[in-house]
Structures are given as C-alpha cells and as structure tokens.
C-alpha cells in the first residue's frame, strides 16, 4: 500500500503484471496492491478479500474515509496506463475496470487489518530483479525440458523410420573369416 502519491508512483512503476490494483474512484486515496498467488486469476478473488481491500482503500483515503457510498475500482496492474503528462500517482486504464461498492466504513474489518499490519521497507528494484531471474530460470528449465522431449521424439521417429525401411533388408553381415571374392572368383563361383 502506498502512503502518499510518491509511494503510489513507485508501486505503479514496480507492480507485477499479476498484481491487482485497488483505488477509490474519483477521489485521492492510497493505492493498494494485492499480490496474487501463482496460477490464480484476478477474477477469482474471494469476495471477503475484495471487501477487505476495499475497506483498506477507503480507510486510507482522506476524502473517501469521510463519505458513505463510495466506489472502489480494481484492475490487474498490467491494465494500468501511465502517460508522461499525468500527475504523480495518477493512472489511466487500457481496458475497463471492475468495481466494488462500499456503503460505509466497517471499523471491525479496518481494525482487524491494522492489527495484522506489517510494515517493512521493500527494495522494489531488487524484488523485480529476483522475480525476473526466477521467471527466466523457469523459462530456461521449461525450454530445456521441451528440447529434451523433442530430441527423444526425434530419436523415436528415427528408430521407427529405420525399422520400416527396406535399406537394411538386404544388408548381409559379412563373416571376417571368409575371404572376399573378386570379380573372376565370383563368376567362377556362379558357374
């Protein structure tokens, strides 16, 4: 979660593509990012988690915290569009966004989230480098596995082709103890 527009800008810059971004619609607020587990789609976020994130965004909006019936928008981080002429912390979208309606602040949810809050200093650049290294290692491992499978398949196909081929049908292994016959000897042996 970004505390101010400068931290929000860093979060926009270093967000992972699968992160989900939450913000109060048409009001200033903190940017809240939900880091999705591997293999989970942003459309499959449980309703309770959506409510928690929406309450957290509302509680960290100076204007939105005082109002009832606000709208919290959320979208994948790779749908965020930052243009050069935008103010610090401001974003647009490539496609439409999803909406969560928050009728009022629910203090029990906000209190529970604040009690379990852990603040830590994050080096976003280092985190990005480690993520890219991990993703590249996974891609290399998949490529190596694919190459191994393709080589095995090619070997199997070559064996099948050799088994169906007539080329080896007339190849007779020669006995090294038997002397080789020359042209004249072959003719005399034939007659």
N, C-alpha and C positions, 0 to 999 in steps of 0.2 A: 504494500500500500504506500502510495506517495503522500507525504505530509504537506507538500506545497507544490507550486507549479514547476519548480526546478526539478524536484524529485520525480514529479509526474513525467517530465520530459525525458529523464533518464530511463524511466520504466517503459516509455513508448519506444525509445531507441533500442533497449536491450531485451524487449519482450520476446519470448519464444513463440514460434508460429502457433503452437497448440495451446498457449495460454488464453484464458478468457478474460476480457476487459469489462469492468463494471463502472458506471458513472451515472450521476443524477442528470436527467435530461434537462437541458436549457438552463442549468444553474452551475455555479462553480462547486466542485467537490473533489475529494480525493479520488485518485484512480486506484481501483482495487483490481488486482490480477489474481486469478485462480489458476494455479498450475495443475494441469490435467495429468492424471496417471497415463502411462504408456498404453496405447490401444483404446483409450476411452474417447468417445466423440463428445464434442461440446453440447450437442443436442440431447445427450443422455445424462445431463447433470441432474441429480436428485432435487426435487422441489425444496427440501429442507435446506440444502446448500445454497440454492438460489435465494431463499429468504434470508439466510444468514449474511450472504454477501450484500444483498440489497440493504439490509439494516445497517451493516457496517458502512456502506457508502453514504446512506442518509445521515448516520450519526457523525460522519466526518465531513459534512457539508455545512458551512456557516448558514447559508440561506435555507437549504433543504431540511436542516435539522429542526427549524422553527415552524416549517409548514407541514400540513397534512395533505394527503392525497397527491403525492409526488410520483413521478415515473422514473424508474431506474432502467437504463438501457444496458444491454450486454451483447458482446460480439466476440468472435475469435480475434486474437491480437493481429493475425496476418490480414484481417479485414480493415485495420486502421490505416488511414492515409494521412501522411504528414506532408504538407506543402511548404515551400520556403517562405511564403508570405503570411503564414499563420502565426498567431501569438504563441508564446511559450506555454506548453501544456495543452494547446488546442489541437483537436484532431477532426478529421472527416472520415467517411467510410467509402469503401469500394462498392459495397452492396448494402441492402437494408439490414437493420439490426433487430434483435429481439427485445422485448420489453417486459419488465416486471413492475406491477403496480404496487406501491407501498402506501397503504392508507394512513398509517401513523407509526411513529417510533415505538418499538416494543422494547422497553428497558430490560426485561429479563434476558432477551437474546443479546442485546448490546453488552450487558453486564457479564454474561457468560463468555462472550468473545473477548472482552477486555481482561477478564481473569486469566484466560488461557493465552493471552497475547505474549509473544516472544519477540523482542526487538533485537536485531543483530545487524551489524554493518556488513553489507554484501558488496563484494567486488564484482560488479556486473560484467565487466570485460573478461575477467578470469573465468567466471561462470560460463560465459559464452564460449570461450576457448575450449574449456573442458567438455562442454556439450558437443561442440563441433568435432573435437577429437574422438569422442565416444561414438558419434554418428558415423564418422569416417571409418573408424575401426569396424563397426558393424557392417558397413557397406563393403569394406575390403573382405571381411570374412564371408559375407554372402557371395561376393564375386568369386572368391577362391573356391567356395563350395560349388557354385554353379559351373565353374571351369572344370572342376574335378568330375562332376556329374556328366558334363558334355564329353570329356575325354573318355570316361567309362562307356558312354553310349556309343561314341565313335569306335572304340575298340570292339564292342559287342557287334556293331554293324559290320566291321571289317571281318570279324570271325564268321559271321553269318554269310557274308558275301563269298568268302573263301570256301565255306562248306558247300555252297550252291554252285560254285564254279566248276567247270569241266577241265580247267587247266591242270589240275593235279591228278586227273583221272588216268592219264597216260604216262605220268612220270613214274618210271620204274627205278627203284633204288639199285644202284649197281654194286655188285659184290667186289670188294677190292682184291680178293684173291684170284678172280678170273681175269686173264689177260684181255686187254682191249683188242678187238679185231679191226683190221684196216680194211680198205675197200676191196682188195683182191681176196682177202680171207673171208669177207662177208659173202662175196659171190660164190666162192667155193663151198662155203658152209650152206648156202642156199640151195645149190645143186645137189 
